[in-house]
Structure formats: structure tokens, C-alpha cells
């Protein structure tokens, strides 16, 4: 069967819901440290709150991949998971920013008050639902797009991802600008953050419904022909490959790209975790003590602005990537992008003006653009169609595991390497990206 090209509109519809999912993900990444610091978390504890999101992704996404590979129903193959994840996410997004408003007893367990424990469980459900909704978009590209168009398809996802992030990151400062309060009593989340989550939830469900309605997935016969799968042979071989068997049979590309991912995602975990405290201290004059202080909350809104600048940088760099791929190949474009991002991270350690930060985060956007597109392009070109969903779910562990390790070690690195200076954690992130760029040399592309 000739692997037909899809129109640009079809490729766009395939990924449009990703815009809404990334709004939810960006609201989480930009505001979680701010929320838990407001609830009373110590800076050395903050990294521990970031363990749950990647941990849930590491558990959920392989399962979504495994079971959606076997799901053929009237609603589609991947789309039912997309819809369920989106519905759960909007419920939790309405709940999480209100955690400080509930009347909790002032009990403390394992160093955390009741509000923080409630927030942790809300965060767990939020990230689980985001992962359920996010993974089908990557899988549908692997299912329905031929090798020649995969680069374009993942670039469209990268564009929508960054566009969604720009919106989400600017929500708190926008709502502050139109008159909502950016401060609140101790332990209470400001209204500007609450309404950011409410609006983000509404956009999420509308975007996911659009993709759900406009995309028609392949039936089993068409899918088998598209991917060159012998259905008769598959029926005869009824035994399903185990998790261990799939890992043993995984192409080397899976592991080498995973090594690059390790350094990249650990770096961005440090950015999401420590940007608020770093910018508050170096650019807003925060004394590092009271998270309810206006300097810390103002810096929290500014974090949304610089994260939006980073997303704009990603959008711009996405236009540069095809040129780099043409002249240096996927690997060369990958390595160059990571080096540019590393320069952005390291430069933050020398910046004390909030507007100069724009340049640093624009450069960081180059690494982010490459991370969203190139690993999946390189990997899916090396996979056969039979278990592509399961493999993409397993590949998500190369995103989640480094974040878990970075979260576990974050407090130690902050104390003993960075001398409690949160801005130093962003310099460490730059060093990690440089290691990722060097690791690209180990990747062997396979068609």
C-alpha cells in the first residue's frame, strides 16, 4: 500500500487538541512551585513536589500505549483515552488552585501540613489525566503519518505546544493586569492563578473535542496495510510480547536517544522548579524567607512571562530547525539546539535585570523546540508499526525518570553545590544540556 500524504489541515486537526493539553501542562509547570511555596513548603522541599508528575507519567503512559494498541472500537483507537484524560483534567484543574481555601486542620505529617498533602494528591490526579490525554496525540502521528511527513507532523505538534504554553504562561500576569488580585492571605492561592486554571480547563476540553470530532482513525485492516503488518501471521502468533521482551528487542536508537533525553529533561525540571525563587532573589529583591511576600508573587507572574518568551523562542527556532536538519541532519540540529539552550541557562546566573532575562529564555527555547520534535522523529522512523504505541509509552520513561532523579537530588544539589542559591540550579541545568549535546554523537539513526 502506498503511504499516502495527509493534507496540512488533516495534520493540523490530528494535533490541535495538543494545544489545550499543553496549556494545562504549562500551567502546572509554571505554577506548582509557586503554589506549594505559598502553602508553606521550604525551598529544599520544593523538588520533592516534582516527583509525582513524572512518576505518574512513567506509570500511565506505557499502560496507555499498551492498551490503546489493542483498542479498536467505534470511537477510535487512541481517541477514547484522549477524551477520558481531558475530562478528568478539567475537574482537577478547578480543584487544585483552591487547595488553600479549604478548612484543614493544622496537622503536620512527615513535615507537610494537610493543605500540602491535599495539593499533592490533586497534583497526582492532574498529571495522571494530562498524561492520559497527551500520549494519544503522539501515537496518532505514529499511526497515521508516513515517514516523509512525520517531521512536519511533530513540528506542528511542537508549534501548537509552544503556542499553548505562551497563552498559559501569560494568564497570571494578564489576569493581574485586568484587575484580579496577584496576592492573597498567607496559605491562599491568588485569584490571578485560580482563574488561569479555570480558563485553561475550558480551553483544554474544547480543543480535545475538536480533534475528537474531526479525526477519523484507521481501522485494523487499513492500519495493517499502512504499516506492512501481516494480520494472518499476527493471528497465528497469539502470544503478546512482554514488557521485558519489548525492551530487549528495542532498537539501539531507543536507548541512545533516551540518554540524551535524560540530561535534557533533568535540566528542564530544574528550570520549572527553581525559576521562581531564582528570579525573585536576583531580579526582584526577595529575601528568600516569606513566599507570600509581594516580591515572590510578582516574580511568580514574571516567571510566566519569561516562560512565554521561551515558548516564543521555541516557535522561532522551529522555523530554523528544517534548515539545520537539511545541512547538518537530525543529529546535528539536535546537538546545536541543545548547546544554544545551554548558553541561555548559564547566562541566567549573570543576569540581575528582569528584562535581560528575555534573551536568556529565548535561547532556552531552542533546546525546547528540538526536544519536542527531533527525538520522536528519530525514534518513530526506527520502529515497526505493531507495538508503536507501547514503545512510545515506554519511551516516555526517558522523559519521566530523569525528572524523578533530578527531583530527588534537587535539594542536595541546591544545598551543597549551589550554596542555597536557587539561580545556581539554572546554571547546573545549562551544564546538563551540554552533556546532552555531547551524547547526541552516540545516536545512530535507523530507517
C-alpha positions, 0 to 999 in steps of 0.5 A: 500500500502506498503511504499516502500524504495527509493534507496540512489541515488533516495534520493540523486537526490530528494535533490541535487538541495538543494545544489545550493539553499543553496549556494545562501542562504549562500551567502546572509547570509554571505554577506548582512551585509557586503554589506549594511555596505559598502553602508553606513548603521550604525551598529544599522541599520544593523538588520533592513536589516534582516527583509525582508528575513524572512518576505518574507519567512513567506509570500511565503512559506505557499502560496507555500505549499498551492498551490503546494498541489493542483498542479498536472500537467505534470511537477510535483507537487512541481517541477514547483515552484522549477524551477520558484524560481531558475530562478528568483534567478539567475537574482537577484543574478547578480543584487544585488552585483552591487547595488553600481555601479549604478548612484543614486542620493544622496537622503536620505529617512527615513535615507537610501540613494537610493543605500540602498533602491535599495539593499533592494528591490533586497534583497526582490526579492532574498529571495522571489525566494530562498524561492520559490525554497527551500520549494519544496525540503522539501515537496518532502521528505514529499511526497515521503519518508516513515517514516523509511527513512525520517531521512536519507532523511533530513540528506542528505538534511542537508549534501548537505546544509552544503556542499553548504554553505562551497563552498559559504562561501569560494568564497570571500576569494578564489576569493581574493586569485586568484587575484580579488580585496577584496576592492573597492571605498567607496559605491562599492561592491568588485569584490571578492563578485560580482563574488561569486554571479555570480558563485553561480547563475550558480551553483544554476540553474544547480543543480535545473535542475538536480533534475528537470530532474531526479525526477519523482513525484507521481501522485494523485492516487499513492500519495493517496495510499502512504499516506492512503488518501481516494480520494472518501471521499476527493471528497465528502468533497469539502470544503478546510480547512482554514488557521485558521482551519489548525492551530487549528487542528495542532498537539501539536508537531507543536507548541512545536517544533516551540518554540524551533525553535524560540530561535534557529533561533533568535540566528542564525540571530544574528550570520549572522548579527553581525559576521562581525563587531564582528570579525573585532573589536576583531580579526582584529583591526577595529575601528568600524567607516569606513566599507570600511576600509581594516580591515572590508573587510578582516574580511568580507572574514574571516567571510566566512571562519569561516562560512565554518568551521561551515558548516564543523562542521555541516557535522561532527556532522551529522555523530554523530547525528544517534548515539545520536538519537539511545541512547538518541532519537530525543529529546535528540540529539536535546537538546545536539546539541543545548547546544554544539552550545551554548558553541561555541557562548559564547566562541566567546566573549573570543576569540581575535585570528582569528584562535581560532575562528575555534573551536568556529564555529565548535561547532556552527555547531552542533546546525546547523546540528540538526536544519536542520534535527531533527525538520522536522523529528519530525514534518513530522512523526506527520502529515497526508499526505493531507495538508503536504505541507501547514503545512510545509509552515506554519511551516516555520513561526517558522523559519521566525518570530523569525528572524523578532523579533530578527531583530527588537530588534537587535539594542536595544539589541546591544545598551543597553545590549551589550554596542555597542559591536557587539561580545556581540550579539554572546554571547546573541545568545549562551544564546538563544540556551540554552533556546532552549535546555531547551524547547526541554523537552516540545516536545512530539513526535507523530507517 
